[in-house]
């Protein structure tokens, strides 16, 4: 899911923005020797040097389908994709956690991290309690990366492919949330956040281990911030409306109950109405 490993580094950088003049995005695929790069309608997809080309090609195939879901050869929602590109956010493919750590060091340069860490320490700032607020300031300028590991990817047409989840996270988190902040913004008062709270039976800043009995979204990763929870909720809703979770009801029931379009239509009609509005161009096949 959203990159947890570099969360603290992300928090350091935001204070750089608050103290110094804003500078252009430092992201896009970083300058790593041998890194492999392809583009999907302008979105950069990066693979670390030792990642087999077949995984990079698969990541592009999945991203192409998500960006152009109706298959007409054009971007479904250009406003959304432009936001991703403008921030320099990317989709990345790693073999392992070492790849991820190395990528992150280049994506957010060490010298910047050290400088901001020093500034924070000297000023006594606490970066534990306001993670979402800080990243909300940081990400539109410096971008972020969403990633998938090769061992997770399903290159054939059977069973679920986590590549879809992680690529869709990039589109909703850095695209829709930025393009329509009042609707898809990852803050408490956005429209999607209110629908998520209804789905969980109340407002919970952090994911819970237990939810009210009538909750149908029960994500329980306690490390997942409120913003992260919205990203997951949006993913479950879109893929379920697209019929992609229909055969996974039992497998995903610990997190999500409405795994078909019919269940969403019956239990969460306001959610379906929002996601199927023509202006957002989130296309479906049902």
N, C-alpha and C positions, 0 to 999 in steps of 0.2 A: 504494500500500500504506500501511502505517502512517505517520503523518505524520512525515516526517524533518525538514522545515523548522523545526519548532518543538521539536525534541527538546531542544536546549540550554535553551530557555526552560522546558520542562517540568522539566528537572533543577534549574534555579534554584528553582523553586517548591517542590520537595520539601523543601529545607532551611528554607524558611519554615515548613513543617509541623513540622519537628523543633525549631525554636527558639521559635515562638510557639504560642499556643493554637490548636487546630484550629477552623476556621470553616466555615460551610456552603459547599457547592459554589458556585463562581462561574460555572459553565458554563450549559448549556442554550443555545438560540440567543441570541446576544448582541444587545444593543440597538443595532442599526445602522439608521439611517434608511432606510426602504424595504425592509428585509429581508423575505423571504417565508417563512412558516412553515406547515407542516402537521404533523399527527401521525399516526403509524401505531401503533395500540394503545398510545398513551402515549409512544412514542419521537418526539422532535422531529426534523423534517427541515427544514433551513434552505437557502434559496437566496439568493444575493446579489441585490441589487435589479434588475440588468439581465439576470438569467437569465430566459429565456422560460418562461412558466408551464407549457408542455408538458413541460419537463424535470423540474420539481418534481412534477408529477402522475405522471410515469413513475417517479421515485424512490420515491414513495409506493406505487405499484402493486407495485413490486419488493419493497419492505420488507414490505408487507402479506402478500405471498405467502410470504416467508421466516419471518415471525412466526407466520403461520397456514398452514403448509405443507399440512396435510390439508384445508384449505378448509371447516372446520365453523363458521367465524365466531368462533372462540375462539382465544386465545393458546395455542400448543402447549405451551410451558413457561413458566408465569408467573413462576417463581422467577428464571429467566434474564432475562426482560424487566424485572422489577422492579429487578434489579441495574443495568441500563443506565440506567433512569430515575433511580434514586437517586443515581447519580454525576453526573447532568446531562450525560452523553455524548450526542452528536448525530451525525446523518448530514448531510453538507453537499454542496451542488451549486455548482460554480464554473465560470465561463467560462474562466479562465486563472489563472496563478500570482499575478498581482496581486490578484485576488479572494481567493485563498487567504491571501496575506500580510495583507491588510486584515482579513479575518475573524479570523485568528489574533491580531492586535493587540487586538481587542475580546474575544475568547474568553479570553485571558490578558492582563489589563490591564497596560499599560506600567509604571505606577507600581510594581506588584508585582514585575515583572521587574527593574527598576532597583534596587529595594531588596534583592532577593535577590542580584543580581549583586554589589552592594557588599559584602554580608555574606560572600559566598564569597571575594571577592578579599582582604578583610581577614583572613580565616582561612586563606587558602592552600589551599582545597579544590580537589581535582581531580575534574572531572565527566566525564572521558573513559573511565575504566576500569570504571565500575559503572552504566552506563546502565540496564540491565534492573532492577537492584535498586532504583534510585532511582525509576524510573517505576512500579514495583510498589507503592511506598509512595504515590506521588503520585496515580495515576489513580483509585483507589477513592474518593478524596475530591474531587478537582478535575475528574475526568472527562477526556475527550479527544474529538476529532472525527475521524471517518473521512470521506473525501470522494471524489467522482468529478467529472471534468471533462465538460462538455457534449459536447465533441468526441469523447469516448470512448463515450458512451452510444449504445446501439442501440435506437431507439424502435420498430422493427418486430419481427416475430416470427422473422426469419431471422438466422442466424449468432449468435455468442456476444455477450452483453451484459455488459461489465465492471461495470455497475451491480450485478449480482448478486454479483460478487466483493467489491466494497468494502462493500456492505451486510452481507454475510455476515461479513466481517471484524469489523464492529462487534458483531454478535451473539455471535461466538465469543470475541473478545478482551475485550470489556467485559461480556459476559453469562455464557457458560459458564465462562470462566476464573475469574470472580469468584464464581460460584455454586457451582462444584465445583473448588476450587483443587487438591485432591489428584489429581483426575482430568484436568481440562482446564487446570490452571494452567500459566502460561507460564514455568516454571522447570525446572531440570534433572531433578528427581526426580518430576515428575508422571507420570501414566500415559501421557498423550498424548506427552510428551517422550521417554519411553523407547521408545515405538513409532516415533517419528520417527527416533531414533538408530539403531534397527534398520533403518529404511528407507534410511538413508544409509550404513550399514556402519560406524557408530561415532559417538562423541560429537565434535562440532565446535562450539566456542563461536561461531565466525563461519562464514558460508557459505564454501564452498570453490570453487575454480575446477575442481578435479578430485576425484572421489570413487572409492571402490572399485568394481570392475567389476560387482559384484552389487547395487549401490545402485539403487533405483527412484525415489528422491526426490533430485534433484540440483540444487536451487536454488543459483544461483551469484552472487547479488547480494551482494557483499562488504560493502555498507553495512548489510545486514540483520542485526540482532542475533539472539541465540538466541530471544528472545521472538517477534520478527518471523518467524523461520523456522518456529516452531510455528504461528503464525497461518496462514501460507501452506500448511503441511502439512495442517492441519485443513480448510482450504478445498478443497484438491485432493481429499481423501478424501471429504468430504461430497458435493461436486458429482459426483464420479465414481460414488459409490454411488447417487446419484439419476439416473444416466444422462445427465447434462448435458454430459459430456465425451466421449461415445461417438464423435462425429464429428470430434474434434479431436486424435486420437492423434498424428499426425505433427507438427502445429502445436505441441504442448506437450511433445514428447518430450525436449526439452533440460532440462526441469524435472521431468517426471512421467511415469512409464511405465504406471501402473495406471489407465487412463482409463475402464474399464468395471466394473460390479459383478462380473462374472465374473472379471476379472483380480485384483481385490482379494480376492475369495473364495478364489482359488487361491493367490495369492502372499502375502497378508497376512490370514489368517483371524482373527488376534487383533485386528486393527484393525477389521474388520467386526463382530466380536462386541461390541467396546466401543461403537461408534457406533450399534449397533442395539438396545442395552439399553433396555427399556421406560421405565426411570426417567428417562432423559435426554430422551425424547420428540423425538428427531431423526427425523422421518418420511421415508419413502422410498416410491417408487412402483413399484419393481421387484418 
